[in-house]
Amino acid sequence: MGHLIHIVIILAIFLPDGIYGKAPRKIVGGTNAAITEFPWMVSVMNWKQHFCGGALVSTRIVITAAHCLCKTNERTNTVTMFDKAALTIATGSDNSRHHNRVYEIERMEVHPSYTGKPPLVLHDLGIITMTKEAVLDATVQVIRLPTEYCDAGQLATVLGWGYLANKGGATSEWLQKAPVITLSNEDCLQRLPYPIGPDHICGWYPDGVGFCDGDSGGPLILNKELVGVVSMGYDCGSGFPDIYTRVHSYLPWIRRVLRRRYY
């Protein structure tokens, strides 16, 4: 579990630490980011410790990765939701150890077609409803959903807290940002040792930049819109592309949930 060996254990490297398994992915090769620059960024916490990233898309709704909210039985391909009482949402701070406001969770749900079984993990998207509306200010705002399909050749930004180097090392106390160049799926498939689907965004950047253990569920941002969610990767910052869930593909489902849940 501690090493990225072959694609049969790819999903295992994203299972969250402190509930059922290993830590999700975090940023390698990033730089410090101010929460006022990305006020929609939230921390999904497990017993008061940072655990996954997420993005505030309404005053009560957070979008994250499905695998941040459930575990998968690979034999039966069924999912079991984590205990929502163990998780909370922290807003308004770029420091993972000191939080502005913390909210309890009313409801968690994953996309009904989510498949957490590698090598092809599909529909890796989860939605959290908080018990109270977030207090909006300079450090807490709502991000827009994507208005256009994210094409190849775009320069986006990924955010997260955590490991600053591959193979362990120190986690970041401060929010990190890193550039991401989006690739076509055809180009991506030539660079990866495992398959991806049409509802994925493939992202890459040179010089060992990429997400790593602890940043699952974090946002991929383009033009101040949430275009992707950190899903899966192959060996942190190693030059292989990283894979995000394409938010644009799931707008009908997201909007149904938002209408139902106090948008």
FENLINKA-V811421 format. One record per residue. N is the residue number from 1. SS is DSSP state (hx for helix, st for strand, lp for the rest). OMEGA is omega as a letter, one per 20 degrees, with the letter a starting at -180 (none if undefined). NEAR is the number of other ideal C-beta (glycine too) atoms within 10 Angstrom. Layout:
N	SS	OMEGA	NEAR
N	SS	OMEGA	NEAR
This chain:
1	lp	a	10
2	lp	a	10
3	lp	r	9
4	lp	a	19
5	lp	r	12
6	lp	a	11
7	hx	a	16
8	hx	r	11
9	hx	a	14
10	lp	a	21
11	hx	a	22
12	hx	a	15
13	hx	r	25
14	hx	a	28
15	lp	a	19
16	lp	r	26
17	st	r	15
18	lp	r	15
19	lp	a	15
20	lp	a	14
21	st	a	16
22	lp	a	16
23	lp	r	24
24	lp	a	30
25	st	r	29
26	st	a	28
27	st	r	32
28	st	r	26
29	lp	r	20
30	lp	r	28
31	st	a	12
32	st	r	11
33	lp	r	20
34	lp	a	12
35	lp	r	22
36	lp	r	13
37	lp	a	12
38	lp	a	20
39	lp	r	20
40	lp	a	23
41	st	r	29
42	st	r	29
43	st	r	26
44	st	a	27
45	st	r	19
46	st	a	21
47	lp	r	11
48	lp	r	13
49	st	r	12
50	st	a	27
51	st	r	28
52	st	r	32
53	st	r	32
54	st	a	29
55	st	r	24
56	st	a	26
57	lp	r	22
58	lp	a	19
59	lp	r	16
60	lp	a	21
61	st	r	23
62	st	r	26
63	st	r	27
64	st	r	30
65	lp	r	32
66	hx	a	29
67	hx	r	28
68	hx	a	29
69	lp	a	25
70	st	r	20
71	st	a	18
72	st	r	22
73	st	a	11
74	lp	a	13
75	lp	a	7
76	lp	a	8
77	lp	r	11
78	st	a	12
79	st	r	18
80	st	a	10
81	st	r	13
82	lp	r	18
83	lp	a	12
84	hx	r	16
85	hx	r	9
86	hx	a	15
87	st	r	21
88	st	r	21
89	st	r	25
90	st	a	21
91	st	r	26
92	lp	r	22
93	lp	r	20
94	lp	r	24
95	st	a	16
96	lp	a	23
97	lp	r	11
98	lp	a	9
99	lp	r	18
100	lp	r	16
101	st	a	15
102	st	a	15
103	st	r	19
104	st	a	12
105	st	r	19
106	st	a	14
107	st	r	15
108	st	r	21
109	st	r	18
110	st	r	22
111	lp	a	19
112	lp	r	7
113	lp	a	12
114	lp	r	22
115	st	a	17
116	lp	a	23
117	lp	r	16
118	lp	j	20
119	lp	a	16
120	lp	r	14
121	lp	a	26
122	st	r	19
123	lp	a	20
124	lp	a	28
125	lp	r	27
126	st	a	27
127	st	r	23
128	st	r	28
129	st	r	20
130	st	a	24
131	lp	a	13
132	lp	r	12
133	lp	r	12
134	lp	r	23
135	lp	a	13
136	lp	r	14
137	st	a	13
138	lp	a	9
139	lp	a	18
140	st	r	21
141	lp	r	19
142	lp	r	17
143	lp	r	19
144	st	r	12
145	st	a	19
146	lp	r	20
147	lp	a	10
148	lp	r	10
149	lp	a	10
150	lp	a	20
151	lp	r	10
152	lp	r	14
153	lp	r	9
154	lp	r	16
155	st	a	10
156	st	a	22
157	st	r	17
158	st	a	28
159	st	r	26
160	st	r	32
161	lp	r	27
162	lp	a	29
163	st	a	25
164	lp	r	17
165	lp	r	13
166	lp	r	17
167	lp	r	13
168	lp	a	11
169	lp	a	13
170	lp	r	9
171	st	a	18
172	lp	r	21
173	lp	a	14
174	st	r	16
175	lp	r	26
176	st	r	26
177	st	r	20
178	st	r	23
179	st	r	16
180	st	r	27
181	st	r	16
182	st	a	23
183	st	r	20
184	lp	r	12
185	hx	r	18
186	hx	r	9
187	hx	a	15
188	hx	a	22
189	hx	r	14
190	hx	a	10
191	hx	a	13
192	lp	r	21
193	lp	r	11
194	lp	a	17
195	lp	r	14
196	lp	a	21
197	lp	a	15
198	lp	a	8
199	lp	r	19
200	st	r	23
201	st	r	31
202	st	a	24
203	st	a	28
204	st	r	18
205	lp	a	20
206	lp	r	9
207	lp	r	9
208	lp	r	13
209	lp	r	22
210	st	r	29
211	st	a	35
212	st	a	30
213	st	r	26
214	lp	a	28
215	lp	r	34
216	lp	r	33
217	lp	a	33
218	lp	a	34
219	st	r	31
220	st	a	28
221	st	r	23
222	st	a	20
223	lp	r	12
224	lp	r	11
225	st	r	18
226	st	a	22
227	st	a	26
228	st	r	27
229	st	a	28
230	st	a	34
231	st	a	28
232	st	a	26
233	lp	a	27
234	lp	r	19
235	lp	a	17
236	lp	r	30
237	lp	a	24
238	lp	a	13
239	lp	r	14
240	lp	r	18
241	lp	r	25
242	st	a	29
243	st	r	25
244	st	r	30
245	st	a	30
246	st	a	23
247	hx	a	24
248	hx	a	18
249	hx	a	18
250	hx	a	21
251	hx	r	13
252	hx	r	8
253	hx	a	16
254	hx	a	21
255	hx	r	12
256	hx	r	10
257	hx	a	20
258	hx	r	19
259	hx	a	9
260	hx	a	10
261	lp	r	17
262	lp	r	13
263	lp	none	14
